[in-house]
Amino acid sequence: MKHAPDYLCRREFLKRGGRSFCLFALGSAGLPAPNALSQSRPEYYVKPARMWEKLNDHRVQCLLCPNGCQIDEGERGLCRVRKNIRGSLHTLIYSRIASAHVDPIEKKPMFHFLPGSRAFSVATAGCNLTCTFCQNWELSQASPEELEAQEIAPDDLPRRAQSSGSRVIAYTYNEPTVQFEYIIDSSAVARKYGIRPIIISSGYIRPEAGRILARNLDAVKIDLKAFTEKFYSSICGGSLKAVRDNLVSIYGTGKWLEIVVLVIPTLNDSASEIRAMCAWVKKNLSADVPMHFTRFRAMYKLQNLPPTPVSTLERCRAIAREEGIRYPYIGNVPGHQWESTYCHRCEKLLIQRSGYFHVVNQIRNGSCPFCGTRIPGVWA
């Protein structure tokens, strides 16, 4: 799943009577209190943005995502976190971390990337989509000033990750695209520490910006939310074509890629849509790209639908196999057989999982120990 523990966020929000601070950690990875200077001077987080151009009359156009916002002086883009200040575009969330947590990598979910490792996961406010089923709406649909935050500078982030026992930094929970500048700077430092940076994203970014971002990462997980323009337009406020273009672009960088499909009853669960999606992934990406078909539960504004039947997820996985996808998974159904990894050739169990934790990993030197088949992924 994509989100931090929602009950902790919501409980704090309810206690404060509105949007509030969502910063917590696991085990010994405790984080210090918010930096008082940063809290009293929110302008600290304002930095020049990348990926934009000047227009007439002090207006600017953001070139980061397909929204292509044209922004008047003093105004913000649709993401709420990029602002035109005196005719130049600025980010309002540089180092402005509103949520931090240590997660198992399987929770992202990333199943073929350092299984069993910990991911130091960070988020800011803001998103460039408006999904009605968002699992992290308290972060993604908030403006920066609505959330308490603390400064975690790019140089400090890898140290926090290292001290928590994490091998990975995950930019997640809200949409990492809007953290563009911070990710580029902090991921460069992370690699010096031997920490692997990844993003958990909707993929709603322009291909040029997506390639720049991907070059600074070790892996990318994209939510392919549906396979119709109608769904993207009416449910997410976005475009399927833009996400597909970016998927092709990111895959072309050679970075490890996994795809998650949140299967929502009556909205994106038809057999024909799932079949078309899987056929497209195999043709335009690879049969080796893992696809996670995950269970929907009522969230945010989409409260009128039941949880996805497990049988629907099993049907989606079967269709994926029929279309040649070698590693389709079922998610958000703890203990299900198909949340484990099997060799696509001999079908022997390789990684046994239970919920977000792997129990047994039999992959040796990136290969199946039973038949010697190379298993696609990043294993060390």
C-alpha positions in Angstrom: 0.0 0.0 0.0 1.1 3.5 -0.6 0.3 5.2 2.6 1.6 5.8 6.1 -0.6 4.5 8.9 -3.7 6.5 8.3 -5.1 6.0 11.7 -2.2 7.9 13.3 -2.6 10.8 10.9 -6.4 11.0 11.3 -6.3 10.7 15.1 -3.9 13.6 15.3 -6.0 15.6 12.8 -9.2 15.0 14.8 -7.5 15.9 18.1 -6.4 19.2 16.7 -9.6 19.9 14.9 -8.0 20.2 11.4 -5.0 19.3 9.3 -1.9 18.8 11.4 1.4 17.2 12.0 2.0 13.7 10.9 5.6 12.8 11.8 6.4 9.5 13.5 8.8 6.6 13.4 9.2 2.9 14.1 11.4 1.2 16.7 14.7 3.0 17.4 14.3 5.4 14.5 13.0 8.3 16.6 13.1 11.7 15.1 13.8 15.0 16.9 11.2 17.6 17.5 10.6 20.1 14.6 13.2 22.7 14.1 11.9 25.8 15.9 13.6 28.2 13.5 12.0 26.5 10.5 8.6 26.6 12.1 8.8 30.3 12.9 10.3 31.1 9.4 8.3 29.2 6.8 10.2 31.2 4.1 13.1 28.9 4.9 11.5 26.2 2.7 11.1 28.5 -0.3 13.6 27.8 -3.0 13.9 28.5 -6.7 12.1 25.8 -8.7 13.3 23.9 -11.8 11.3 23.0 -15.0 9.5 26.3 -15.8 9.6 29.2 -18.3 8.7 32.9 -18.2 5.6 34.2 -20.0 4.5 37.8 -20.5 3.4 40.1 -17.7 5.4 38.3 -14.9 3.5 35.1 -15.5 5.2 31.8 -15.6 4.4 28.3 -16.9 5.4 25.2 -14.9 6.8 22.5 -17.1 7.1 19.8 -14.4 3.8 17.9 -15.0 1.2 17.6 -17.7 -1.0 20.2 -15.9 1.3 22.9 -17.4 0.0 25.5 -15.0 0.3 29.1 -16.2 0.6 31.0 -13.0 0.1 34.7 -12.3 2.4 36.6 -10.0 1.6 35.7 -6.4 -0.4 32.7 -7.3 0.2 28.9 -7.1 -0.1 25.9 -9.4 -2.8 23.2 -9.0 -0.4 21.3 -6.7 -0.5 24.1 -4.1 3.3 24.0 -3.6 4.8 25.9 -6.5 4.4 29.6 -6.5 5.1 32.6 -8.8 7.2 35.0 -6.7 8.0 38.2 -8.5 8.0 36.5 -11.9 10.0 33.4 -11.0 8.7 30.0 -10.0 9.5 28.7 -6.5 8.9 25.6 -4.5 7.4 26.1 -1.1 8.3 22.6 0.3 12.1 22.3 0.0 13.2 20.3 3.1 9.6 20.8 4.5 8.9 17.3 5.7 5.4 16.8 7.0 5.5 13.0 7.5 8.4 10.6 8.1 8.2 6.9 8.9 10.3 3.7 8.6 8.5 1.1 6.5 9.3 -2.4 5.2 10.0 -2.1 1.5 7.2 -4.6 0.8 4.7 -1.9 2.0 5.4 0.4 -1.0 4.9 -2.2 -2.5 8.3 -3.1 -4.1 8.7 -6.9 -4.3 11.7 -7.2 -6.5 13.9 -4.5 -4.9 16.0 -5.4 -1.9 13.3 -7.6 -0.2 13.3 -7.4 3.6 15.0 -4.0 3.7 13.7 -0.9 5.5 12.7 2.3 3.8 13.0 5.7 5.5 9.8 7.2 4.0 9.2 11.0 3.8 6.5 13.2 2.4 5.5 16.8 2.1 2.2 18.5 1.4 0.8 18.6 -2.1 -0.1 16.6 -5.2 -0.8 17.4 -8.9 -3.8 15.0 -9.1 -7.1 15.1 -7.2 -8.0 11.4 -6.9 -11.3 10.9 -5.1 -10.0 7.7 -3.5 -6.7 9.1 -2.2 -5.4 7.1 0.8 -3.3 10.0 1.9 -5.5 12.9 1.3 -4.5 14.7 4.5 -1.1 15.2 3.0 -1.7 15.3 -0.7 -4.7 17.6 -0.7 -3.2 20.1 1.8 -1.3 23.3 1.3 2.1 23.5 3.0 1.0 26.0 5.6 -1.9 23.7 6.7 0.6 21.1 8.0 3.2 21.3 10.7 6.5 20.2 9.4 10.1 20.0 10.3 13.3 20.7 8.3 15.2 17.7 7.1 17.9 19.2 4.9 19.2 17.1 1.9 22.5 16.5 3.8 20.6 15.3 6.9 18.1 13.0 5.2 20.6 10.1 4.5 21.9 10.4 8.0 18.4 10.0 9.4 17.9 7.0 7.1 21.2 5.4 8.1 20.6 5.8 11.8 17.1 4.2 11.5 18.7 1.1 9.9 17.2 1.8 6.5 18.9 0.9 3.2 16.4 2.9 1.2 14.9 6.4 1.2 11.4 6.4 -0.2 9.7 9.6 -1.3 6.1 8.6 -0.9 2.7 9.2 0.8 2.0 12.4 -1.2 3.1 12.8 -4.8 6.9 12.9 -5.1 6.7 14.8 -8.3 6.1 18.0 -6.4 9.2 17.4 -4.3 11.3 17.5 -7.6 14.1 19.8 -6.4 14.4 18.3 -3.0 14.6 14.7 -4.3 17.3 15.5 -6.8 19.5 17.2 -4.2 18.9 14.7 -1.3 19.2 11.6 -3.5 22.6 12.7 -4.7 23.7 12.8 -1.0 22.0 9.5 -0.2 24.1 7.7 -2.8 27.3 8.8 -1.1 26.0 7.1 2.0 25.1 3.9 0.1 21.4 4.6 0.6 19.2 3.8 -2.3 16.6 6.4 -3.2 13.2 5.5 -4.7 9.9 7.1 -5.4 6.3 5.9 -5.0 4.4 7.9 -7.6 1.4 8.4 -9.8 3.7 8.9 -12.7 2.0 12.2 -13.6 5.0 14.0 -14.7 6.3 15.2 -18.1 8.7 12.7 -19.7 11.7 15.1 -19.7 11.3 15.8 -16.0 10.5 12.1 -15.3 13.8 11.1 -17.0 15.7 13.7 -14.9 14.1 12.4 -11.8 14.7 8.8 -12.6 18.4 9.3 -13.3 18.7 10.3 -9.6 16.9 7.2 -8.3 17.4 3.5 -8.1 13.8 2.4 -8.5 10.4 3.8 -9.3 6.9 2.5 -8.4 4.1 3.9 -10.5 0.4 3.7 -9.7 -1.4 2.9 -13.0 -4.8 3.9 -11.7 -6.9 2.7 -14.6 -6.7 2.2 -18.4 -9.3 4.6 -19.6 -9.1 8.4 -20.1 -12.5 8.7 -18.6 -11.4 7.3 -15.3 -8.3 9.6 -15.2 -10.3 12.6 -16.2 -13.3 12.2 -13.9 -11.8 10.4 -10.9 -8.2 11.7 -10.8 -8.2 15.0 -12.7 -5.4 13.7 -15.0 -4.6 12.0 -18.2 -3.9 8.3 -18.9 -1.8 9.2 -22.0 0.5 11.3 -19.9 1.1 8.5 -17.5 1.7 5.9 -20.2 4.1 8.3 -22.0 6.0 8.7 -18.7 6.1 4.9 -18.0 7.7 4.3 -21.4 10.2 7.1 -20.7 11.1 5.9 -17.2 11.4 2.3 -18.3 13.8 3.5 -21.0 16.2 4.9 -18.4 16.9 1.3 -17.2 15.8 2.0 -13.6 13.9 -0.7 -11.8 10.1 -0.3 -12.2 7.1 -1.8 -10.6 3.4 -1.0 -11.2 0.5 -1.0 -8.8 -3.1 -1.1 -9.9 -5.7 -0.3 -7.2 -8.7 -2.3 -8.4 -11.9 -0.4 -7.7 -15.3 -2.2 -8.1 -17.3 -1.0 -11.1 -14.8 1.7 -12.0 -11.6 0.1 -13.4 -12.1 -3.7 -12.8 -13.6 -4.9 -16.1 -11.8 -7.9 -17.6 -11.4 -6.1 -21.0 -9.7 -3.1 -19.3 -7.3 -5.2 -17.3 -6.5 -7.3 -20.4 -5.8 -4.2 -22.4 -3.6 -2.8 -19.6 -1.5 -5.9 -19.3 -1.1 -6.3 -23.0 0.1 -2.7 -23.2 2.6 -3.2 -20.3 4.1 -6.3 -22.0 4.3 -4.6 -25.4 5.6 -1.2 -24.4 7.5 -2.0 -21.2 8.3 -5.6 -20.4 6.8 -8.9 -19.3 9.3 -8.7 -16.4 7.8 -5.5 -14.9 5.9 -6.7 -11.7 2.2 -5.7 -11.6 0.5 -5.5 -8.2 -3.3 -5.8 -8.3 -4.4 -4.4 -4.9 -7.6 -4.3 -2.9 -9.6 -1.1 -2.7 -11.2 0.0 0.6 -13.5 3.0 0.9 -11.4 6.2 1.4 -11.6 10.0 1.2 -14.5 11.0 -1.1 -15.1 7.6 -2.6 -17.2 6.0 0.2 -20.0 4.4 -1.7 -18.2 1.3 -2.9 -17.4 -2.0 -1.1 -14.0 -3.5 -0.8 -12.7 -5.3 -3.9 -13.7 -8.9 -3.8 -10.7 -11.2 -3.6 -12.0 -13.1 -6.5 -11.8 -10.0 -8.7 -8.1 -9.6 -7.8 -7.5 -13.3 -8.6 -9.2 -12.8 -12.0 -7.0 -9.8 -12.7 -3.9 -11.8 -11.8 -5.0 -14.7 -14.1 -5.6 -12.2 -16.9 -2.1 -10.8 -16.4 -0.6 -14.3 -16.6 -2.6 -15.0 -19.8 -1.2 -11.8 -21.3 2.4 -12.8 -20.5 3.1 -10.8 -17.4 5.6 -13.0 -15.5 5.2 -11.5 -12.0 1.6 -10.4 -11.2 0.8 -10.1 -7.5 -2.3 -9.6 -5.3 -2.0 -6.9 -2.7 -3.8 -5.7 0.5 -4.9 -9.3 1.1 -2.4 -10.5 3.8 -1.5 -14.1 3.6 -2.8 -14.6 0.1 -0.8 -17.1 -2.0 -0.1 -14.6 -4.7 1.6 -12.0 -2.6 4.6 -14.4 -2.7 7.1 -14.6 -5.6 7.4 -17.7 -7.7 9.9 -18.5 -10.5 8.2 -17.8 -13.8 9.8 -20.8 -15.4 9.7 -23.7 -12.8 7.0 -22.0 -10.6 8.8 -22.9 -7.4 8.3 -20.6 -4.4 11.2 -18.1 -4.1 10.0 -15.4 -1.7 7.3 -16.2 0.8 5.5 -13.1 2.2 3.0 -12.5 4.9 1.5 -9.0 4.8 4.3 -6.5 4.5 7.0 -8.9 5.6 9.0 -11.5 3.7 9.5 -14.7 5.6 11.7 -16.8 3.3 13.9 -15.6 0.4 15.5 -18.4 -1.6 16.8 -16.3 -4.5 20.5 -16.8 -4.8 22.7 -14.3 -6.8 19.6 -13.1 -8.5 18.6 -16.5 -9.8 16.2 -19.3 -9.0 18.1 -22.0 -7.0 15.9 -24.7 -8.5 16.2 -24.1 -12.2 18.8 -21.4 -12.5 16.5 -18.9 -14.2 17.5 -15.3 -13.8 14.9 -13.4 -11.7 14.4 -9.8 -12.7 15.0 -7.3 -9.9 17.5 -5.6 -7.7 18.5 -8.1 -5.0 21.7 -6.7 -3.5 
